[in-house]
Amino acid sequence: QELLQQQQQQQRQREDEYNNDPSSFMVLIPGMAQSIQTWDAQATALLLASDPSTTALICCEPLGLGRPSPDNDDHDDMHNNVTLPRQAEQLRQTLLFIVAETWGCDDDDDDDGDHVVDQCRFDLVGFSLGGRIAMAFACLYPTQVRTLHLTGVAWDRSARGKMNVAAWKDILSRGDSAANEKSTLQAFAWLAILSTYSPSFLLKQRDKIPIWVDVVASGHSVKGLSSLMEQTHPSEHGDDDDGNAWTVPKMAHRIQLVPGGAIHLVAGEMDEMVALDQVHKLAKGLHCETSILPTAAHAVPFEAARAWRATVLRHLDQKRGQ
């Protein structure tokens, strides 16, 4: 009986600590063909600029990324169903597992652990594909979202962006055998990099581009990227895609304002994947503020790292203060 009382007292203390903690968890969600390692430097900088006593940062890779592991029997399943609602469901499962571990909740103790877990609200920071996953999460689990910070997401793509997506799909469709998988991934990586960074940035980093290409080619699979392209980019017709409930416009209609939270959009002034007028249209639909960073293209978090990071920290500070 005494041990049980001690455990209950510790649980109440953990709940009080959580309820008094204004930060909850900041969650970074990478984009297409990225990884946790891609975000190492940015994640470290965000933590260094934050109060370590109130900030916990988690980076979660979307399903479909990475390469098959011979020891992972679930890998094929992780590459077969990578739709936005499935991504959001998997993200929630991962986050709640981490929360339970962090707060010492016992998965078998429904009365104690689930209470703390169910109270969690997350600050979701998503880039491109990761931004649309964050929107899907907000549609399905609105009470567990405090803020959304979305980069490289718009109501619709630009005409150039739609052509780039079509080219990515075409390249990946040619890598249907082990013999040409690496060359297919290298071609995909070259095109993806050239279409998501500004010309001036590419010229400055031209010696590093072959290294980035090899990282993408060695870190992902044609199957996984193909599944992502087909299932998360099923149509490039914006509002007109009546067969898909998970287009950006339809998710925006369902999100509106995240209860008790706020949304912020960021885009690069030179982004060729999304049209800036479509970014502003999405901001109007979500009733949120927008930051347009000059000289940057689609990959804003890496091309304009400091300026992008400032938008994240400023957004979170303002909303947490409220």
ChimeraX attribute file (.defattr): number of C-alpha atoms within 10 A of each C-alpha:
attribute: neighborCount
match mode: 1-to-1
recipient: residues
	/A:1	6
	/A:2	7
	/A:3	8
	/A:4	9
	/A:5	10
	/A:6	11
	/A:7	13
	/A:8	13
	/A:9	12
	/A:10	13
	/A:11	18
	/A:12	14
	/A:13	12
	/A:14	16
	/A:15	19
	/A:16	12
	/A:17	12
	/A:18	17
	/A:19	14
	/A:20	11
	/A:21	13
	/A:22	13
	/A:23	22
	/A:24	21
	/A:25	20
	/A:26	22
	/A:27	22
	/A:28	24
	/A:29	27
	/A:30	25
	/A:31	22
	/A:32	17
	/A:33	25
	/A:34	19
	/A:35	21
	/A:36	16
	/A:37	12
	/A:38	16
	/A:39	17
	/A:40	12
	/A:41	12
	/A:42	18
	/A:43	20
	/A:44	12
	/A:45	14
	/A:46	19
	/A:47	14
	/A:48	10
	/A:49	12
	/A:50	15
	/A:51	11
	/A:52	11
	/A:53	8
	/A:54	12
	/A:55	16
	/A:56	15
	/A:57	17
	/A:58	16
	/A:59	20
	/A:60	16
	/A:61	20
	/A:62	27
	/A:63	24
	/A:64	29
	/A:65	26
	/A:66	21
	/A:67	16
	/A:68	19
	/A:69	10
	/A:70	7
	/A:71	7
	/A:72	8
	/A:73	10
	/A:74	10
	/A:75	17
	/A:76	14
	/A:77	11
	/A:78	19
	/A:79	22
	/A:80	16
	/A:81	17
	/A:82	24
	/A:83	23
	/A:84	26
	/A:85	19
	/A:86	17
	/A:87	24
	/A:88	24
	/A:89	17
	/A:90	18
	/A:91	21
	/A:92	17
	/A:93	12
	/A:94	13
	/A:95	20
	/A:96	17
	/A:97	14
	/A:98	15
	/A:99	19
	/A:100	16
	/A:101	13
	/A:102	10
	/A:103	16
	/A:104	14
	/A:105	21
	/A:106	13
	/A:107	13
	/A:108	9
	/A:109	10
	/A:110	10
	/A:111	10
	/A:112	17
	/A:113	20
	/A:114	16
	/A:115	13
	/A:116	22
	/A:117	20
	/A:118	12
	/A:119	14
	/A:120	18
	/A:121	20
	/A:122	21
	/A:123	25
	/A:124	27
	/A:125	23
	/A:126	24
	/A:127	26
	/A:128	23
	/A:129	24
	/A:130	27
	/A:131	26
	/A:132	27
	/A:133	30
	/A:134	29
	/A:135	31
	/A:136	26
	/A:137	25
	/A:138	27
	/A:139	22
	/A:140	17
	/A:141	15
	/A:142	19
	/A:143	17
	/A:144	21
	/A:145	22
	/A:146	25
	/A:147	26
	/A:148	26
	/A:149	24
	/A:150	27
	/A:151	29
	/A:152	29
	/A:153	28
	/A:154	28
	/A:155	25
	/A:156	24
	/A:157	22
	/A:158	19
	/A:159	13
	/A:160	15
	/A:161	19
	/A:162	19
	/A:163	14
	/A:164	18
	/A:165	19
	/A:166	14
	/A:167	15
	/A:168	20
	/A:169	19
	/A:170	13
	/A:171	19
	/A:172	22
	/A:173	13
	/A:174	14
	/A:175	19
	/A:176	12
	/A:177	10
	/A:178	9
	/A:179	9
	/A:180	12
	/A:181	18
	/A:182	19
	/A:183	15
	/A:184	20
	/A:185	28
	/A:186	20
	/A:187	16
	/A:188	23
	/A:189	22
	/A:190	17
	/A:191	17
	/A:192	18
	/A:193	16
	/A:194	12
	/A:195	20
	/A:196	22
	/A:197	23
	/A:198	22
	/A:199	15
	/A:200	12
	/A:201	14
	/A:202	16
	/A:203	11
	/A:204	9
	/A:205	11
	/A:206	11
	/A:207	10
	/A:208	11
	/A:209	16
	/A:210	13
	/A:211	11
	/A:212	16
	/A:213	20
	/A:214	15
	/A:215	18
	/A:216	22
	/A:217	24
	/A:218	14
	/A:219	16
	/A:220	20
	/A:221	24
	/A:222	26
	/A:223	21
	/A:224	24
	/A:225	24
	/A:226	21
	/A:227	23
	/A:228	26
	/A:229	22
	/A:230	13
	/A:231	15
	/A:232	20
	/A:233	18
	/A:234	15
	/A:235	17
	/A:236	18
	/A:237	12
	/A:238	16
	/A:239	14
	/A:240	11
	/A:241	15
	/A:242	12
	/A:243	9
	/A:244	13
	/A:245	13
	/A:246	23
	/A:247	26
	/A:248	20
	/A:249	21
	/A:250	17
	/A:251	20
	/A:252	22
	/A:253	13
	/A:254	19
	/A:255	19
	/A:256	17
	/A:257	19
	/A:258	21
	/A:259	14
	/A:260	14
	/A:261	19
	/A:262	23
	/A:263	24
	/A:264	21
	/A:265	24
	/A:266	26
	/A:267	30
	/A:268	28
	/A:269	18
	/A:270	21
	/A:271	26
	/A:272	21
	/A:273	27
	/A:274	25
	/A:275	24
	/A:276	23
	/A:277	13
	/A:278	16
	/A:279	24
	/A:280	22
	/A:281	16
	/A:282	22
	/A:283	21
	/A:284	15
	/A:285	16
	/A:286	22
	/A:287	16
	/A:288	15
	/A:289	14
	/A:290	20
	/A:291	17
	/A:292	19
	/A:293	18
	/A:294	14
	/A:295	17
	/A:296	24
	/A:297	27
	/A:298	26
	/A:299	23
	/A:300	30
	/A:301	21
	/A:302	18
	/A:303	19
	/A:304	17
	/A:305	15
	/A:306	15
	/A:307	15
	/A:308	21
	/A:309	19
	/A:310	13
	/A:311	18
	/A:312	20
	/A:313	13
	/A:314	11
	/A:315	19
	/A:316	22
	/A:317	14
	/A:318	10
	/A:319	14
	/A:320	16
	/A:321	8
	/A:322	8
